[in-house]
Amino acid sequence: MGDYDPLREYLSRQTKTELVLSFEEIEDLLGFALPRASQRASWWEKERNPENARPQRDAIRDGGYEATRLADGKGVRFRKLSAGRFRG
């Protein structure tokens, strides 16, 4: 089981088109503290180059969402992907 599987499983059960989770809520789901890099928007956004794939991005995409760090830096907005835009 991967470190970010609990996030993937949580997202895959969601039916909302969009949801917001604080960093604390994400850490509670995962059971560990997020790395400092998670404060950067680029850590959450989908990779533009497959060589830059990261396990958190894969988990989010496999859960059916894409992620964007909130402008206030306090959490992450997840938006549901349309059918065909993710593996599942």
C-alpha positions in Angstrom: 0.0 0.0 0.0 1.4 3.4 -1.0 1.7 6.3 1.4 -1.0 8.3 -0.4 -3.5 5.4 -0.9 -5.8 6.7 1.9 -6.1 10.0 0.1 -6.9 8.2 -3.2 -9.5 6.0 -1.4 -11.1 9.0 0.2 -11.3 10.9 -3.1 -12.7 7.9 -5.0 -15.6 7.8 -2.6 -16.5 11.5 -3.1 -19.4 12.5 -5.3 -18.9 16.3 -5.2 -17.6 18.1 -8.3 -15.3 20.1 -6.0 -14.1 19.9 -2.4 -11.6 21.7 -0.2 -9.5 20.0 2.4 -7.1 21.8 4.8 -3.6 20.5 5.1 -4.5 19.2 8.6 -7.5 17.2 7.2 -5.2 15.7 4.5 -2.6 14.8 7.2 -5.4 13.2 9.3 -6.4 11.1 6.3 -2.8 10.0 5.6 -1.7 9.5 9.2 1.5 11.5 8.8 2.6 15.1 8.3 2.9 16.4 4.8 6.4 17.4 3.7 7.4 21.0 3.5 7.3 20.8 -0.3 3.5 20.5 0.0 3.3 24.2 0.7 4.3 24.8 -2.9 1.5 24.9 -5.5 3.6 22.8 -7.9 3.6 19.9 -5.5 -0.1 19.4 -6.0 -0.7 20.3 -9.6 -0.8 17.7 -12.3 2.6 16.9 -13.8 3.3 18.4 -17.2 6.1 15.9 -17.8 5.7 12.2 -17.0 9.2 12.1 -15.7 8.0 14.4 -12.9 5.3 12.0 -11.7 4.9 12.0 -7.9 3.0 9.5 -5.7 0.6 12.2 -4.3 -0.3 13.4 -7.8 -0.9 9.8 -8.9 -3.2 9.1 -5.9 -5.2 12.3 -6.5 -5.6 11.5 -10.2 -6.5 7.8 -9.5 -9.0 9.1 -7.0 -10.7 11.0 -9.9 -9.6 14.5 -9.1 -7.0 17.1 -9.8 -5.6 19.4 -7.1 -4.7 23.0 -6.7 -3.3 24.6 -3.6 -5.5 27.4 -2.3 -4.1 30.9 -2.8 -4.2 31.5 1.0 -1.9 28.5 1.5 -4.2 26.8 4.0 -5.4 23.9 2.0 -6.1 22.2 -1.3 -9.0 22.4 -3.7 -9.9 19.1 -5.5 -11.9 19.2 -8.7 -13.5 16.1 -10.2 -12.0 14.9 -13.5 -14.4 14.2 -16.3 -14.7 10.6 -17.5 -11.8 9.5 -19.5 -9.3 11.9 -17.9 -8.1 9.5 -15.3 -7.1 5.9 -14.8 -9.5 4.0 -12.8 
